[in-house]
Amino acid sequence: MRMRKKKHTDDRIIACGELLIKNPYDMKGKWAEKANGKTLCLEIGCGKGTFVCETAKRNPDKFFIAVEKVRDVMVMAMEKAKNAELTNVVFADIDAEKLGEVFEENELSEIYLNFSDPWPKKKHAKRRLTYRNFLELYRKILSPDGTVFFKTDNRPLFDFSLEELEFCGYRMSDITYDLHNSEYAKDNVVTEYEANFSAKGFTINRVVAKP
C-alpha cells in the first residue's frame, strides 16, 4: 500500500538539514572523511529509522548512511535521529541501483538490508535487492572483508536470496529461519515492520554474508 503523502515534508526535511546529504554523488570516495575515521555502514531502505538510529546509538564507532527513496518516510527517520542527537547517522534519498555512483570501490564495511520489498512476481525478480546484479554491486563497494546483513519475514524471498548469495560466491553464516527464538536474538535490533509482523506470528529469517 502506497503511503499517503505527508504535509510539510520538505519543511520537516529542512529542519533536519544537517542530517541530509543533499548531493550524495559528490561524496563518492569522500565518505571516510565525513565519517571521521569511523567504520562506514549503509542501510538500504531505512524506513522510519528505528533500526539505523538504535544501531548507531549502540555503535558510536560506526558511521551510518541511511538510504530511503520515499521522502515522506525518510523524514520520519531523520526526525528520530535528530531527536536522539545522533552524530553518526546521515540520510540520502537515492535509488539502490545508483549506489555505484555514490560509493567508491571498497568504500563500505557493512550493508544492511532489512525487510526489502519481496517483489513476489517472477518477472520482477531483478528488482529484488538480493538479486545477483545487486549482490555484485555490493561486492564492488564493500571492502574485501565487508559484510551484508539481510533479514526478512518473507520465506520465498529468503530462499531466493540464499540461492543468489551462493551463486555469487558469498560466504554465508548465522543463518536462521526464526531469528527471535535463536541464539542471535539478543543482539537483534527490531524494526517497526519486524515488530508488527512478529506480533502477528510471522517468523523472521536472517543471514550474514561476506563477498
C-alpha positions as CSV (number, residue, x, y, z in Angstrom):
1,M,0.0,0.0,0.0
2,R,1.4,3.4,-1.0
3,M,1.9,5.8,1.9
4,R,-0.4,8.8,1.8
5,K,1.6,11.9,1.1
6,K,2.6,13.8,4.3
7,K,2.1,17.5,4.8
8,H,5.1,19.8,5.1
9,T,7.6,17.1,4.2
10,D,10.1,19.5,2.6
11,D,9.9,21.9,5.6
12,R,10.5,19.0,8.0
13,I,13.5,17.8,6.0
14,I,14.9,21.3,6.0
15,A,14.6,21.4,9.8
16,C,16.8,18.3,9.9
17,G,19.1,19.6,7.2
18,E,22.3,18.8,8.9
19,L,21.5,15.1,8.6
20,L,20.7,15.2,4.9
21,I,23.4,14.5,2.2
22,K,22.0,16.8,-0.5
23,N,24.4,15.7,-3.2
24,P,25.4,12.1,-2.4
25,Y,27.0,11.7,-5.9
26,D,29.6,14.3,-4.9
27,M,30.6,12.2,-1.9
28,K,32.0,9.3,-3.8
29,G,35.4,8.4,-2.4
30,K,35.0,11.0,0.4
31,W,32.8,9.2,2.9
32,A,35.7,8.3,5.2
33,E,36.4,12.0,5.7
34,K,32.7,12.6,6.5
35,A,32.8,9.7,9.0
36,N,36.0,11.0,10.7
37,G,37.6,7.5,10.5
38,K,34.6,5.5,11.8
39,T,33.6,2.3,10.2
40,L,31.3,3.1,7.2
41,C,27.9,1.3,7.2
42,L,25.0,1.5,4.8
43,E,21.3,0.7,5.3
44,I,19.3,0.4,2.1
45,G,15.7,1.2,2.7
46,C,15.8,2.6,6.3
47,G,12.1,3.1,6.6
48,K,11.1,5.1,9.7
49,G,14.6,4.8,11.1
50,T,14.2,2.7,14.2
51,F,16.9,0.2,13.1
52,V,19.5,2.7,12.0
53,C,19.0,5.0,15.0
54,E,19.2,2.2,17.6
55,T,22.2,0.6,15.8
56,A,24.0,3.9,15.6
57,K,23.3,4.5,19.3
58,R,24.8,1.1,20.2
59,N,27.8,1.5,17.9
60,P,29.3,5.0,18.3
61,D,32.4,3.8,16.5
62,K,30.4,3.3,13.3
63,F,29.1,5.8,10.8
64,F,25.7,5.0,9.1
65,I,24.4,6.2,5.8
66,A,20.7,5.5,5.6
67,V,19.2,5.4,2.1
68,E,15.5,5.8,1.6
69,K,13.9,6.8,-1.7
70,V,10.5,7.7,-0.2
71,R,11.0,11.1,1.3
72,D,7.8,11.0,3.3
73,V,9.2,8.0,5.1
74,M,12.8,9.3,5.3
75,V,11.8,12.5,7.1
76,M,10.4,10.4,10.0
77,A,13.8,8.6,10.3
78,M,15.6,11.9,10.1
79,E,13.5,13.4,12.9
80,K,14.1,10.3,15.0
81,A,17.9,10.7,14.6
82,K,17.8,14.4,15.3
83,N,15.7,13.9,18.5
84,A,18.2,11.2,19.6
85,E,21.0,13.7,19.0
86,L,22.9,11.2,16.9
87,T,26.0,12.4,15.2
88,N,27.0,9.2,13.4
89,V,24.0,9.0,11.0
90,V,23.2,10.8,7.7
91,F,20.5,10.3,5.2
92,A,20.2,10.3,1.4
93,D,17.1,9.8,-0.9
94,I,18.7,7.7,-3.7
95,D,17.8,4.5,-5.5
96,A,19.8,1.4,-4.8
97,E,20.6,1.0,-8.4
98,K,22.7,4.2,-8.2
99,L,25.0,3.0,-5.3
100,G,27.9,2.5,-7.7
101,E,27.7,6.3,-8.5
102,V,27.7,7.2,-4.8
103,F,30.3,4.9,-3.3
104,E,33.9,4.2,-4.5
105,E,35.1,0.6,-4.7
106,N,35.8,-1.0,-1.3
107,E,34.5,2.1,0.5
108,L,32.0,0.4,2.8
109,S,32.4,-2.1,5.6
110,E,28.8,-3.2,6.2
111,I,25.5,-3.2,4.3
112,Y,22.1,-3.8,6.0
113,L,19.0,-5.0,4.1
114,N,16.0,-5.1,6.4
115,F,12.7,-6.3,5.1
116,S,13.3,-5.3,1.5
117,D,10.4,-5.3,-1.0
118,P,10.0,-9.0,-2.0
119,W,8.7,-8.3,-5.5
120,P,6.9,-11.6,-5.5
121,K,6.2,-11.9,-9.2
122,K,8.9,-13.9,-11.0
123,K,9.1,-11.3,-13.8
124,H,10.2,-8.7,-11.1
125,A,13.0,-10.8,-9.6
126,K,15.6,-8.4,-11.0
127,R,14.2,-5.7,-8.7
128,R,14.9,-7.7,-5.5
129,L,17.8,-6.2,-3.5
130,T,19.3,-9.6,-3.2
131,Y,19.2,-10.3,-7.0
132,R,22.7,-11.2,-8.3
133,N,23.2,-7.9,-10.1
134,F,22.7,-6.1,-6.7
135,L,24.9,-8.6,-5.0
136,E,27.7,-7.9,-7.5
137,L,27.3,-4.2,-6.9
138,Y,27.6,-4.7,-3.1
139,R,30.8,-6.7,-3.7
140,K,32.2,-3.8,-5.6
141,I,31.5,-1.1,-3.0
142,L,32.3,-3.3,0.0
143,S,35.8,-3.7,1.5
144,P,37.4,-7.2,0.9
145,D,36.3,-8.2,4.4
146,G,32.9,-6.4,4.2
147,T,29.6,-7.9,5.3
148,V,26.0,-7.9,4.2
149,F,23.3,-8.4,6.8
150,F,19.9,-9.5,5.4
151,K,16.6,-10.2,7.2
152,T,13.1,-10.7,6.1
153,D,9.8,-12.2,7.1
154,N,9.2,-13.4,3.6
155,R,10.4,-17.1,3.3
156,P,10.3,-17.3,-0.5
157,L,12.4,-14.2,-0.7
158,F,14.8,-15.6,1.8
159,D,15.2,-18.9,0.0
160,F,15.7,-16.9,-3.3
161,S,18.3,-14.8,-1.5
162,L,20.3,-17.8,-0.2
163,E,20.4,-19.2,-3.7
164,E,21.6,-15.9,-5.2
165,L,24.2,-15.4,-2.5
166,E,25.6,-18.9,-3.2
167,F,25.5,-18.3,-6.9
168,C,27.6,-15.1,-6.4
169,G,30.1,-16.9,-4.2
170,Y,29.2,-15.2,-0.9
171,R,30.3,-16.9,2.3
172,M,27.2,-17.3,4.4
173,S,26.9,-17.7,8.2
174,D,24.5,-17.2,11.1
175,I,21.5,-18.4,9.0
176,T,18.3,-18.7,10.9
177,Y,14.7,-19.1,10.0
178,D,13.4,-17.9,13.4
179,L,15.6,-15.1,14.5
180,H,13.6,-14.1,17.6
181,N,13.9,-17.6,19.0
182,S,17.6,-18.1,18.0
183,E,20.9,-17.6,19.7
184,Y,21.2,-14.3,17.7
185,A,18.1,-12.7,19.2
186,K,19.9,-10.9,22.0
187,D,21.8,-8.7,19.5
188,N,19.0,-8.1,17.1
189,V,17.6,-4.6,16.7
190,V,13.9,-4.8,15.9
191,T,12.5,-2.6,13.1
192,E,8.9,-1.2,13.2
193,Y,8.0,-3.6,10.4
194,E,9.6,-6.5,12.2
195,A,7.8,-5.8,15.5
196,N,4.5,-5.6,13.7
197,F,4.8,-8.9,11.7
198,S,6.4,-10.8,14.5
199,A,3.5,-9.9,16.7
200,K,1.2,-11.5,14.1
201,G,3.1,-14.7,14.3
202,F,5.5,-14.4,11.4
203,T,9.0,-15.8,11.9
204,I,12.0,-13.7,10.9
205,N,14.7,-15.0,8.6
206,R,18.3,-13.7,8.8
207,V,21.7,-14.4,7.1
208,V,25.1,-12.8,7.3
209,A,27.1,-12.9,4.1
210,K,30.6,-11.9,3.1
211,P,31.7,-11.5,-0.6
